[in-house]
Amino acid sequence: MKIKIGLEWFLNPDHLPFIAGIVSGKYKESGLDVEIIPTVEHYDGFEDLKSGKIDIHVNEPLHLYEHYFEGIKSLGCFFETRGGVMIRADRVQKLRANGKIKITTPASNATTNKIGFEILNRYAQKNGFVIDRENVEFIETDFWHITNMQNDKSFDGAWLCFYNFEGIEAELKGFKHLFIDQFESPYPNFSALELMTTQDVLDTKGEAIWKFIKITNEMASYLKTHSLEAQTIFYDYSKQEKSPLMDNIIVDTLTRFEIDIKADAQRWRALYEFLEELELVKLDIVQYSKIWETPNH
């Protein structure tokens, strides 16, 4: 049975359980022909999922709400990291003084910018100072946050940072920073990856989907205790050049995989309420509940 997985961006270590399932032959042994499909734009997978071009889409949980359509289903979270805004250590005082702040980000739009500012705003409120929205500018660049800040000193920080990438890179390069995540700012974490499908896929390929979930759990569990093998699997499959940075990223990423993937209506409830408070999404209780309703397997 063919299973097409549409990624949220380019192939990276976050996707190692799928890569391992393919490389080891475990999917194939269960009758699954799994294909991993990177995407050009972050949200393309939702249209591909809706139109039936793919069977499973990988993306952050907040997009389950933002890009909701009738029939979309959560299969569960397989990875969660710390995420948020990184501020240069020597620009924190500038932030506290309500100065003009320039932020590099791979996606600058009304939704992501509003969330990014709210993270900073809640951090400010928690620490007894004020920042004005007009003083925070989000500049769309790419995912190479540390490089962008090193090459362009006008950037005071970066938004849409995953700790298993940017945090690890900053540590390795000695890049001094403040990482404003859910522990520093009172907001619900959403730096995670959900597996999403549709009711149509479950109706036609349900048995194959549950086999895929079972094997993916097994792969994640195995990788957690086999970091050197995980590195070899990633480099061989991705054809990416081996480096100390990527070695460290892979080791950190392995600790963040889930080994019991399942739809959970409560896990991202606070996130939904956060987005609703910001007037970014609005679902009724029936729509919300349907996301998490999948048959037992």
DAHUJO-V99134 format. One line per field, one symbol per residue. ss: DSSP state (H for helix, E for strand, C for the rest). psi: psi as a letter, one per 20 degrees, with the letter a starting at -180 (. if undefined). A space follows every 10 residues. Layout:
ss->???
psi->???
This chain:
ss->CEEEEECCCC CCHHHHHHHH HHHCCHHHHC CCEEEEECCC CCCHHHHHHH HCCCCEEEEC CHHHHHCCCC CEEEEEEEEE CCEEEEEEHH HHHHHHCCCC EEEEECCCCH HHHHHHHHHH HHHHHHCCCC CCHHHEEEEE CCCCHHHHHH HCCCCCEEEE EEHHHHHHHH HHHCCCEEEE CCCCCCCCCC CEEEEEEEHH HHHHHHHHHH HHHHHHHHHH HHHHCCHHHH HHHHHHHHCC CCCHHHHHHH HHHHCCECCC CCCCCCCCHH HHHHHHHCCC CCCCHHHHHH HHCCCCC
psi->ppopoprhcr prihjhhggh hghijhghhj jpnppporqg qhjhhghhgh ijhrhpqprq hhihghkpqp iqqpirpipp aqqbpppqhj jghgghjkrp ppppqioorg ghhggghhgg ghggghjkrq qqhiiopppp eaimgggghh hniipiaqql pphifhgggg ghikoprpon aihhpmqpqj mrpqpqarhg ghhhkgghgh gggghggggg gghhjmhhhg gggggggijq pqqhghghgg gghhijqqjm pqpohhgkgh gghghghjlh qoqrhggghh hioqqq.
